[in-house]
């Protein structure tokens, strides 16, 4: 797994202004229910456990991936790339206007990874342009 993480971090650093981290994150496989808990309030508002594929916990500095995650599937690896962006954002203490704004870079990296394999967020996760805009916009609650 460390080799795959190193490849993705190197790719992120070459394809975006993402700096290299001082250390690699811990990765843990988790059930959809555990991922739902990690996503807490946001998950309760707009997600259900069937569409949560991963999460980054900044307190433990762990990336959680669904227990059925498979490094042979481009879509699954794109989830790791997405969560690695959050790990890098936390490692560099990057500041954001709101929690949703930090998702923009993560989804952009995920989109670019999927494009390498001839697919996209819509085909793999049902995330169309409007959904992506809503997930990354700082909206009043």
Long-range contacts (C-beta under 8 A, 24 or more apart in sequence): 1-27, 1-71, 4-71, 4-77, 4-80, 5-80, 5-84, 8-77, 8-80, 8-81, 8-84, 8-113, 9-84, 9-88, 11-81, 11-113, 12-81, 12-84, 12-85, 12-88, 12-109, 15-109, 15-112, 16-105, 16-108, 16-109, 18-85, 18-88, 18-105, 18-109, 19-88, 19-92, 21-87, 21-88, 21-91, 21-92, 22-91, 25-56, 25-61, 25-62, 25-63, 25-83, 25-84, 25-87, 26-60, 26-61, 26-62, 26-63, 27-62, 27-63, 27-64, 27-65, 27-80, 28-62, 28-63, 28-64, 28-65, 29-64, 29-65, 29-66, 29-67, 29-69, 30-55, 30-64, 30-65, 30-66, 30-67, 31-66, 31-67, 32-66, 32-67, 34-64, 35-64, 35-66, 38-64, 42-99, 46-135, 51-125, 51-126, 53-79, 53-125, 54-79, 54-80, 54-82, 54-83, 55-83, 56-83, 56-86, 56-87, 56-90, 58-86, 58-90, 61-87, 61-90, 63-87, 74-113, 74-114, 74-116, 74-117, 74-119, 74-124, 75-114, 75-119, 75-124, 75-125, 77-113, 78-110, 78-113, 78-114, 78-124, 79-110, 81-109, 81-110, 81-113, 82-106, 82-107, 82-109, 82-110, 84-109, 85-109, 85-110, 97-138, 98-138, 100-135, 100-136, 100-137, 100-138, 100-139, 101-136, 101-137, 101-138, 103-135, 103-136, 104-136, 107-132, 107-135, 107-136
